[in-house]
Amino acid sequence: MRKTFEELVAEANDVSVDGWDFSWLDGRALEERPPWGYQGAMAAKMAGASASLDLQTGGGEVLAGAGVVPPLAVATEAWPPNLPVATARLHPRGIAVVSDNDEPPLPFADNAFDLVTSRHPVKAWWSEIHRVLAPGGTYLSQQVGPASVFELVEFFLGPQPEHVRRGRHWDDAAADATAVGLEVLSLQTASLRTEFYDIGAVVYFLRKVIWMVPGFTVEAHAEKLRELHGIIERDGKFSATTTRLLIEARKP
């Protein structure tokens, strides 16, 4: 028996969104993955590093997948609910988790790390990345690109101005890295398919990825949620386009 709108929304509104594990969406949503395999690329860099820093680690899910960890390995996270999740997952691997508010300055000395990584940072503070990297050190990051999942964003918020749609553009990432003195070694981009198969998946996603629809709550957006539920019931899914970039840069 199919669940009702009320049941789907209540279920998704009650489940924990701590950490950065999206397995709750298995079978309820699909996100096409970039072709480059960030976790494998990150793990390969980790294996050759002596001191690493993972910025905005979430619950440590991606970092924990590295087979070899440098002798000195640190991760930062700002969202309080993620800190105990990341600590429990990463401390057994010898990775220290540091609470940080994701704004400059980073709580580390100059030239402290020969590898800095970050998957999906809310914002890349390029000058700080340059500062904490040792000469010859590498920054590797997979980031959200421009207008990612904006079909969903604009369903709730309406059409967004061009400067908002252009935010996180890969050309700007390369220019900002270069501007602080980093040498961009590679920049890859991808436009990928995302699909939501029930309204509960949408609620869970927007509760977890809180910057997509700022201030999202089931109560405040009940009318739009019910409208979107009707679209998914009619079409079997709601489709959007996800954009990603992979940047690797080096400090001379």
Short mmCIF file of the C-alpha atoms (twelve columns), coordinates in Angstrom:
data_MODEL
# 
_entry.id   MODEL 
# 
loop_
_atom_site.group_PDB 
_atom_site.id 
_atom_site.type_symbol 
_atom_site.label_atom_id 
_atom_site.label_alt_id 
_atom_site.label_comp_id 
_atom_site.label_asym_id 
_atom_site.label_seq_id 
_atom_site.Cartn_x 
_atom_site.Cartn_y 
_atom_site.Cartn_z 
_atom_site.pdbx_PDB_model_num 
ATOM 1   C CA . MET A 1   0.000  0.000  0.000   1 
ATOM 2   C CA . ARG A 2   1.403  3.361  -1.041  1 
ATOM 3   C CA . LYS A 3   2.157  5.829  1.703   1 
ATOM 4   C CA . THR A 4   0.153  9.028  1.848   1 
ATOM 5   C CA . PHE A 5   1.611  12.514 1.521   1 
ATOM 6   C CA . GLU A 6   1.277  12.974 5.270   1 
ATOM 7   C CA . GLU A 7   3.042  9.695  6.028   1 
ATOM 8   C CA . LEU A 8   5.928  10.377 3.638   1 
ATOM 9   C CA . VAL A 9   6.491  13.883 4.974   1 
ATOM 10  C CA . ALA A 10  6.245  12.852 8.637   1 
ATOM 11  C CA . GLU A 11  8.701  9.989  8.126   1 
ATOM 12  C CA . ALA A 12  11.269 12.230 6.420   1 
ATOM 13  C CA . ASN A 13  10.788 15.009 8.949   1 
ATOM 14  C CA . ASP A 14  11.469 12.704 11.909  1 
ATOM 15  C CA . VAL A 15  14.587 10.874 10.692  1 
ATOM 16  C CA . SER A 16  18.011 12.127 11.819  1 
ATOM 17  C CA . VAL A 17  19.982 14.189 9.298   1 
ATOM 18  C CA . ASP A 18  23.233 14.166 11.307  1 
ATOM 19  C CA . GLY A 19  26.408 13.344 9.424   1 
ATOM 20  C CA . TRP A 20  26.833 13.294 5.651   1 
ATOM 21  C CA . ASP A 21  25.500 9.821  4.864   1 
ATOM 22  C CA . PHE A 22  22.683 9.863  2.314   1 
ATOM 23  C CA . SER A 23  21.891 6.139  2.435   1 
ATOM 24  C CA . TRP A 24  18.374 6.910  3.718   1 
ATOM 25  C CA . LEU A 25  17.623 8.015  0.156   1 
ATOM 26  C CA . ASP A 26  18.503 4.635  -1.380  1 
ATOM 27  C CA . GLY A 27  15.628 3.702  -3.672  1 
ATOM 28  C CA . ARG A 28  13.942 7.051  -3.055  1 
ATOM 29  C CA . ALA A 29  16.276 9.325  -5.006  1 
ATOM 30  C CA . LEU A 30  19.122 9.014  -7.483  1 
ATOM 31  C CA . GLU A 31  22.163 11.223 -7.941  1 
ATOM 32  C CA . GLU A 32  24.468 10.448 -10.845 1 
ATOM 33  C CA . ARG A 33  28.090 10.419 -9.715  1 
ATOM 34  C CA . PRO A 34  30.925 12.389 -11.335 1 
ATOM 35  C CA . PRO A 35  33.233 10.349 -13.553 1 
ATOM 36  C CA . TRP A 36  36.453 11.108 -11.676 1 
ATOM 37  C CA . GLY A 37  35.835 9.236  -8.378  1 
ATOM 38  C CA . TYR A 38  36.728 11.789 -5.712  1 
ATOM 39  C CA . GLN A 39  37.161 9.356  -2.829  1 
ATOM 40  C CA . GLY A 40  39.672 7.264  -4.753  1 
ATOM 41  C CA . ALA A 41  41.622 10.340 -5.847  1 
ATOM 42  C CA . MET A 42  41.633 11.679 -2.287  1 
ATOM 43  C CA . ALA A 43  42.758 8.339  -0.876  1 
ATOM 44  C CA . ALA A 44  45.657 8.179  -3.338  1 
ATOM 45  C CA . LYS A 45  46.821 11.636 -2.254  1 
ATOM 46  C CA . MET A 46  46.483 10.685 1.415   1 
ATOM 47  C CA . ALA A 47  48.702 7.657  0.923   1 
ATOM 48  C CA . GLY A 48  51.585 9.893  -0.143  1 
ATOM 49  C CA . ALA A 49  51.123 12.735 2.344   1 
ATOM 50  C CA . SER A 50  52.896 13.370 5.647   1 
ATOM 51  C CA . ALA A 51  50.367 15.835 7.127   1 
ATOM 52  C CA . SER A 52  46.791 16.242 5.894   1 
ATOM 53  C CA . LEU A 53  43.839 18.505 6.610   1 
ATOM 54  C CA . ASP A 54  40.278 17.689 5.535   1 
ATOM 55  C CA . LEU A 55  38.080 20.791 5.636   1 
ATOM 56  C CA . GLN A 56  34.345 20.638 6.376   1 
ATOM 57  C CA . THR A 57  34.463 16.864 6.786   1 
ATOM 58  C CA . GLY A 58  30.766 16.433 7.640   1 
ATOM 59  C CA . GLY A 59  30.421 13.166 9.519   1 
ATOM 60  C CA . GLY A 60  33.791 11.984 8.192   1 
ATOM 61  C CA . GLU A 61  32.166 9.475  5.846   1 
ATOM 62  C CA . VAL A 62  34.332 10.251 2.809   1 
ATOM 63  C CA . LEU A 63  37.587 10.754 4.702   1 
ATOM 64  C CA . ALA A 64  37.111 7.454  6.535   1 
ATOM 65  C CA . GLY A 65  37.284 5.691  3.186   1 
ATOM 66  C CA . ALA A 66  40.987 6.470  2.784   1 
ATOM 67  C CA . GLY A 67  42.969 3.245  3.073   1 
ATOM 68  C CA . VAL A 68  46.127 4.928  4.375   1 
ATOM 69  C CA . VAL A 69  46.180 7.999  6.617   1 
ATOM 70  C CA . PRO A 70  49.227 10.277 7.045   1 
ATOM 71  C CA . PRO A 71  51.088 10.267 10.388  1 
ATOM 72  C CA . LEU A 72  49.423 13.621 11.109  1 
ATOM 73  C CA . ALA A 73  45.801 13.845 9.973   1 
ATOM 74  C CA . VAL A 74  43.252 16.461 10.995  1 
ATOM 75  C CA . ALA A 75  39.657 17.206 9.975   1 
ATOM 76  C CA . THR A 76  37.522 20.277 10.673  1 
ATOM 77  C CA . GLU A 77  33.752 20.541 10.985  1 
ATOM 78  C CA . ALA A 78  31.435 23.405 11.907  1 
ATOM 79  C CA . TRP A 79  27.958 21.893 12.341  1 
ATOM 80  C CA . PRO A 80  27.651 20.740 15.980  1 
ATOM 81  C CA . PRO A 81  25.545 17.610 15.277  1 
ATOM 82  C CA . ASN A 82  28.263 16.351 12.925  1 
ATOM 83  C CA . LEU A 83  31.109 16.655 15.437  1 
ATOM 84  C CA . PRO A 84  30.356 13.557 17.568  1 
ATOM 85  C CA . VAL A 85  29.576 11.572 14.412  1 
ATOM 86  C CA . ALA A 86  32.897 12.528 12.805  1 
ATOM 87  C CA . THR A 87  34.799 11.994 16.053  1 
ATOM 88  C CA . ALA A 88  33.425 8.483  16.531  1 
ATOM 89  C CA . ARG A 89  34.218 7.591  12.942  1 
ATOM 90  C CA . LEU A 90  37.653 9.209  12.542  1 
ATOM 91  C CA . HIS A 91  39.361 8.973  15.935  1 
ATOM 92  C CA . PRO A 92  39.836 5.191  15.614  1 
ATOM 93  C CA . ARG A 93  41.714 5.953  12.386  1 
ATOM 94  C CA . GLY A 94  44.023 8.375  14.217  1 
ATOM 95  C CA . ILE A 95  42.396 11.456 12.671  1 
ATOM 96  C CA . ALA A 96  41.804 14.392 15.022  1 
ATOM 97  C CA . VAL A 97  38.517 16.280 14.594  1 
ATOM 98  C CA . VAL A 98  38.607 20.019 15.280  1 
ATOM 99  C CA . SER A 99  35.539 22.223 15.749  1 
ATOM 100 C CA . ASP A 100 35.811 25.217 13.418  1 
ATOM 101 C CA . ASN A 101 33.276 27.793 12.279  1 
ATOM 102 C CA . ASP A 102 34.315 27.593 8.596   1 
ATOM 103 C CA . GLU A 103 35.468 31.203 8.527   1 
ATOM 104 C CA . PRO A 104 39.020 32.595 8.469   1 
ATOM 105 C CA . PRO A 105 41.353 32.118 10.083  1 
ATOM 106 C CA . LEU A 106 41.775 28.369 10.192  1 
ATOM 107 C CA . PRO A 107 43.135 27.301 13.618  1 
ATOM 108 C CA . PHE A 108 46.440 26.091 12.183  1 
ATOM 109 C CA . ALA A 109 49.900 27.548 11.607  1 
ATOM 110 C CA . ASP A 110 51.301 28.603 8.253   1 
ATOM 111 C CA . ASN A 111 52.728 25.845 6.027   1 
ATOM 112 C CA . ALA A 112 51.313 23.135 8.331   1 
ATOM 113 C CA . PHE A 113 50.034 20.572 5.789   1 
ATOM 114 C CA . ASP A 114 51.306 19.113 2.551   1 
ATOM 115 C CA . LEU A 115 47.756 18.033 1.626   1 
ATOM 116 C CA . VAL A 116 44.444 19.852 2.103   1 
ATOM 117 C CA . THR A 117 41.242 18.178 0.916   1 
ATOM 118 C CA . SER A 118 37.570 19.057 0.965   1 
ATOM 119 C CA . ARG A 119 34.458 17.470 -0.496  1 
ATOM 120 C CA . HIS A 120 31.592 19.880 -1.080  1 
ATOM 121 C CA . PRO A 121 32.790 22.824 1.032   1 
ATOM 122 C CA . VAL A 122 30.124 25.437 1.678   1 
ATOM 123 C CA . LYS A 123 32.781 28.004 0.767   1 
ATOM 124 C CA . ALA A 124 36.428 27.636 -0.186  1 
ATOM 125 C CA . TRP A 125 38.546 30.191 1.701   1 
ATOM 126 C CA . TRP A 126 41.359 30.280 -0.828  1 
ATOM 127 C CA . SER A 127 43.738 32.560 1.051   1 
ATOM 128 C CA . GLU A 128 43.552 30.310 4.117   1 
ATOM 129 C CA . ILE A 129 44.066 27.192 2.014   1 
ATOM 130 C CA . HIS A 130 47.189 28.787 0.551   1 
ATOM 131 C CA . ARG A 131 48.406 29.844 4.007   1 
ATOM 132 C CA . VAL A 132 48.179 26.432 5.696   1 
ATOM 133 C CA . LEU A 133 49.605 24.530 2.727   1 
ATOM 134 C CA . ALA A 134 53.335 23.848 2.848   1 
ATOM 135 C CA . PRO A 135 55.352 24.871 -0.232  1 
ATOM 136 C CA . GLY A 136 54.793 22.187 -2.837  1 
ATOM 137 C CA . GLY A 137 51.612 21.062 -1.065  1 
ATOM 138 C CA . THR A 138 48.395 20.117 -2.843  1 
ATOM 139 C CA . TYR A 139 44.746 21.107 -2.490  1 
ATOM 140 C CA . LEU A 140 42.210 18.597 -3.839  1 
ATOM 141 C CA . SER A 141 38.503 19.372 -3.687  1 
ATOM 142 C CA . GLN A 142 35.233 18.262 -5.212  1 
ATOM 143 C CA . GLN A 143 32.784 21.138 -5.110  1 
ATOM 144 C CA . VAL A 144 29.202 21.912 -6.014  1 
ATOM 145 C CA . GLY A 145 29.051 23.838 -9.273  1 
ATOM 146 C CA . PRO A 146 26.761 26.614 -10.535 1 
ATOM 147 C CA . ALA A 147 22.944 26.363 -10.381 1 
ATOM 148 C CA . SER A 148 23.125 22.844 -8.944  1 
ATOM 149 C CA . VAL A 149 19.683 21.265 -8.365  1 
ATOM 150 C CA . PHE A 150 18.189 24.668 -9.167  1 
ATOM 151 C CA . GLU A 151 15.073 23.075 -10.613 1 
ATOM 152 C CA . LEU A 152 14.255 22.180 -7.001  1 
ATOM 153 C CA . VAL A 153 15.563 25.427 -5.518  1 
ATOM 154 C CA . GLU A 154 13.497 27.541 -7.898  1 
ATOM 155 C CA . PHE A 155 10.401 25.412 -7.378  1 
ATOM 156 C CA . PHE A 156 10.415 26.642 -3.775  1 
ATOM 157 C CA . LEU A 157 12.053 30.068 -4.101  1 
ATOM 158 C CA . GLY A 158 11.057 31.148 -7.612  1 
ATOM 159 C CA . PRO A 159 13.433 32.267 -10.387 1 
ATOM 160 C CA . GLN A 160 16.835 33.273 -9.061  1 
ATOM 161 C CA . PRO A 161 18.872 36.207 -10.426 1 
ATOM 162 C CA . GLU A 162 21.743 35.462 -12.763 1 
ATOM 163 C CA . HIS A 163 24.437 36.276 -10.200 1 
ATOM 164 C CA . VAL A 164 22.941 33.661 -7.855  1 
ATOM 165 C CA . ARG A 165 22.708 31.068 -10.626 1 
ATOM 166 C CA . ARG A 166 26.357 31.748 -11.513 1 
ATOM 167 C CA . GLY A 167 27.566 31.337 -7.924  1 
ATOM 168 C CA . ARG A 168 30.163 28.562 -7.471  1 
ATOM 169 C CA . HIS A 169 31.107 28.745 -11.151 1 
ATOM 170 C CA . TRP A 170 34.144 26.614 -11.987 1 
ATOM 171 C CA . ASP A 171 35.817 29.480 -13.848 1 
ATOM 172 C CA . ASP A 172 35.611 31.565 -10.685 1 
ATOM 173 C CA . ALA A 173 37.094 28.739 -8.593  1 
ATOM 174 C CA . ALA A 174 40.119 28.557 -10.873 1 
ATOM 175 C CA . ALA A 175 40.491 32.344 -10.918 1 
ATOM 176 C CA . ASP A 176 40.201 32.629 -7.128  1 
ATOM 177 C CA . ALA A 177 42.784 29.892 -6.583  1 
ATOM 178 C CA . THR A 178 45.189 31.584 -8.982  1 
ATOM 179 C CA . ALA A 179 44.605 34.979 -7.382  1 
ATOM 180 C CA . VAL A 180 45.984 33.827 -4.004  1 
ATOM 181 C CA . GLY A 181 49.073 32.274 -5.567  1 
ATOM 182 C CA . LEU A 182 48.022 28.662 -6.121  1 
ATOM 183 C CA . GLU A 183 48.832 26.908 -9.386  1 
ATOM 184 C CA . VAL A 184 45.776 25.112 -10.792 1 
ATOM 185 C CA . LEU A 185 46.955 21.705 -11.966 1 
ATOM 186 C CA . SER A 186 43.603 20.403 -13.183 1 
ATOM 187 C CA . LEU A 187 39.950 21.408 -13.304 1 
ATOM 188 C CA . GLN A 188 37.220 18.956 -14.297 1 
ATOM 189 C CA . THR A 189 33.491 19.695 -14.519 1 
ATOM 190 C CA . ALA A 190 30.329 17.628 -14.820 1 
ATOM 191 C CA . SER A 191 26.576 18.116 -15.222 1 
ATOM 192 C CA . LEU A 192 24.716 15.150 -13.763 1 
ATOM 193 C CA . ARG A 193 21.204 13.788 -13.327 1 
ATOM 194 C CA . THR A 194 19.333 13.891 -10.009 1 
ATOM 195 C CA . GLU A 195 15.859 12.403 -9.471  1 
ATOM 196 C CA . PHE A 196 13.508 12.343 -6.478  1 
ATOM 197 C CA . TYR A 197 10.944 9.514  -6.417  1 
ATOM 198 C CA . ASP A 198 8.794  10.584 -3.467  1 
ATOM 199 C CA . ILE A 199 8.148  13.737 -1.490  1 
ATOM 200 C CA . GLY A 200 9.850  12.263 1.583   1 
ATOM 201 C CA . ALA A 201 13.128 12.217 -0.348  1 
ATOM 202 C CA . VAL A 202 12.727 15.930 -1.075  1 
ATOM 203 C CA . VAL A 203 12.011 16.745 2.578   1 
ATOM 204 C CA . TYR A 204 15.036 14.751 3.760   1 
ATOM 205 C CA . PHE A 205 17.308 16.352 1.153   1 
ATOM 206 C CA . LEU A 206 16.245 19.905 2.018   1 
ATOM 207 C CA . ARG A 207 16.585 19.260 5.767   1 
ATOM 208 C CA . LYS A 208 20.097 17.931 5.222   1 
ATOM 209 C CA . VAL A 209 21.425 20.308 2.558   1 
ATOM 210 C CA . ILE A 210 20.243 23.355 4.457   1 
ATOM 211 C CA . TRP A 211 21.606 26.027 2.122   1 
ATOM 212 C CA . MET A 212 19.469 24.903 -0.840  1 
ATOM 213 C CA . VAL A 213 16.241 26.429 0.507   1 
ATOM 214 C CA . PRO A 214 17.296 28.562 3.489   1 
ATOM 215 C CA . GLY A 215 14.936 28.255 6.415   1 
ATOM 216 C CA . PHE A 216 13.197 25.201 4.986   1 
ATOM 217 C CA . THR A 217 10.635 23.564 7.251   1 
ATOM 218 C CA . VAL A 218 7.740  21.260 6.475   1 
ATOM 219 C CA . GLU A 219 5.323  23.673 8.119   1 
ATOM 220 C CA . ALA A 220 6.487  26.776 6.256   1 
ATOM 221 C CA . HIS A 221 6.567  25.039 2.874   1 
ATOM 222 C CA . ALA A 222 3.562  22.728 3.201   1 
ATOM 223 C CA . GLU A 223 1.714  24.148 0.191   1 
ATOM 224 C CA . LYS A 224 4.673  23.799 -2.190  1 
ATOM 225 C CA . LEU A 225 5.442  20.329 -0.825  1 
ATOM 226 C CA . ARG A 226 1.901  19.187 -1.559  1 
ATOM 227 C CA . GLU A 227 2.132  20.655 -5.061  1 
ATOM 228 C CA . LEU A 228 5.442  18.864 -5.667  1 
ATOM 229 C CA . HIS A 229 3.978  15.630 -4.303  1 
ATOM 230 C CA . GLY A 230 1.319  15.861 -6.998  1 
ATOM 231 C CA . ILE A 231 3.965  16.269 -9.709  1 
ATOM 232 C CA . ILE A 232 5.912  13.229 -8.479  1 
ATOM 233 C CA . GLU A 233 2.736  11.149 -8.245  1 
ATOM 234 C CA . ARG A 234 1.863  12.134 -11.824 1 
ATOM 235 C CA . ASP A 235 5.322  11.804 -13.423 1 
ATOM 236 C CA . GLY A 236 6.923  9.209  -11.154 1 
ATOM 237 C CA . LYS A 237 9.812  11.533 -10.314 1 
ATOM 238 C CA . PHE A 238 11.056 15.100 -10.078 1 
ATOM 239 C CA . SER A 239 14.229 15.654 -12.107 1 
ATOM 240 C CA . ALA A 240 17.022 18.169 -11.608 1 
ATOM 241 C CA . THR A 241 20.575 18.774 -12.793 1 
ATOM 242 C CA . THR A 242 23.485 18.524 -10.366 1 
ATOM 243 C CA . THR A 243 26.769 20.253 -11.238 1 
ATOM 244 C CA . ARG A 244 30.166 19.331 -9.819  1 
ATOM 245 C CA . LEU A 245 33.784 20.349 -10.237 1 
ATOM 246 C CA . LEU A 246 37.052 18.733 -9.222  1 
ATOM 247 C CA . ILE A 247 39.973 21.093 -8.704  1 
ATOM 248 C CA . GLU A 248 43.562 20.264 -7.890  1 
ATOM 249 C CA . ALA A 249 45.937 23.105 -7.090  1 
ATOM 250 C CA . ARG A 250 49.495 23.337 -5.804  1 
ATOM 251 C CA . LYS A 251 51.293 25.873 -3.660  1 
ATOM 252 C CA . PRO A 252 54.577 26.711 -5.415  1 
# 
